[in-house]
Amino acid sequence: MIGNLKPLEIVLIIVVILLLFGAKKLPEMARSLGKSARILKSEAKAMKKDDADSAPAPTADPTAQQPAPRTIQAAPGDVSSARPVAEQNTTKS
């Protein structure tokens, strides 16, 4: 039976099921999806920034400032719950 269904028909069935059984949860799911997208976007920007920062500098400047400690934030822009990250430099022998 499923082998005879086209992709459009499967999508329509899924939409009908969501509307019938998930109508109360759809706004919550949309908010959650939006929040996840914002977090993903901010993490992607942070990774690009880290990559740009780790690029070798043309000249070594001994008077350069130390980088600020890395922090973990619960949400992008949330500085009230930010806490420093303890970076461990361990090597295996």
Buried (B, 14 or more C-beta within 10 A) or exposed (E): EEEEEEEEEEEEEEEEEEEEEEEEEEEEEEEEEEEEEEBEEBEEEEEEEEEEEEEEEEEEEEEEEEEEEEEEBEEEEEEEEEEEEEEEEEEEE
